[in-house]
Amino acid sequence: MSAPRPAAILLDALGTLVALEPPAPRLRAELAQRFGLQISEADAARAIAAEIAYYRTHLDEGGDEIRLAALRRRCAEVLRSALPGEGAGLDLDPLLHALLASLHFTAFPDVRPALESARERGQRLVVVSNWDVSLVGVLRRLELEPLLDGIVTSAAAGVRKPSPAIFAQALELAGVGAGEAVHVGDTLDEDVAGARAAGIEPVLIHRGDGPPVTGVRTISSLAELASLPAA
Ligand SMILES: [Mg+2]
C-alpha cells in the first residue's frame, strides 16, 4: 500500500513557480526607448541590483495598493540614484513605468501541468511568498491564480518566511493541519527552515545546476509532486 498523499501543497513563488527574466537588458532597452538614455549593460545591472536589494528589504511595506504605490516610488528613487550620468535627472513617474516594464515574470513550464494534476488528485494548493500584494496580479496574468486555493504574501500577512506565522495562515486557507501538508520552495533559509519551524514537511526544489543538497527531500521539477507521499 502506498503512503497517503499530502492533503495540501504549499508553494513558494519566485524560483518555484515563477522566474524573473533578466531585468538589466530590459531596463537598458526601456531607458533607451523612453528617454533616449544609453547606458552600458554593466551600469544597468548595477542599478537594477540596487533597486532589487532595496525592494527585498522593504517589500513588506507593500501591504495594500496605496502603500505599494509609495513603495514603488521609493524603489524608483533608489534606481534613479544608481543610474549614471543623465539618468540621475530623470522624472520619477516615467522612470517607475520603465522599472515596472523591466520586471517581467514567467511561469516555469512544469508549473501549470503540476498544479492541474494536483487539483485533479484533490490536493489543496496555497502560495506562501515573501512578496508585496502585487503577487496576486502576477499569478493572475500568468493564469495560475484559478488553479490555487489561496495566496499568502508576507506584505499582506504582516510577517515573512521563515516565520511559522505565515505558514499558519496558509494552512488555515488550505483547511489542513501542519502534518497534512508539504511546503515546496527553492531556499533553505526561508522555505525549508520556515516550513520545519511550522511543523510542515519541507520539499526543496532544486532547479538546474548546482551542488546537490542533503538532509531535505529534494525534487528537480514540480512534476515530481505527483509521486510525493506524505511525510
Ligand atoms: Mg523562492
Boltz pocket constraint, residues with backbone or C-beta under 6 A from the ligand:
constraints:
  - pocket:
      binder: B
      contacts: [[A, 12], [A, 13], [A, 14], [A, 15], [A, 16], [A, 185], [A, 186], [A, 187]]
      max_distance: 6.0
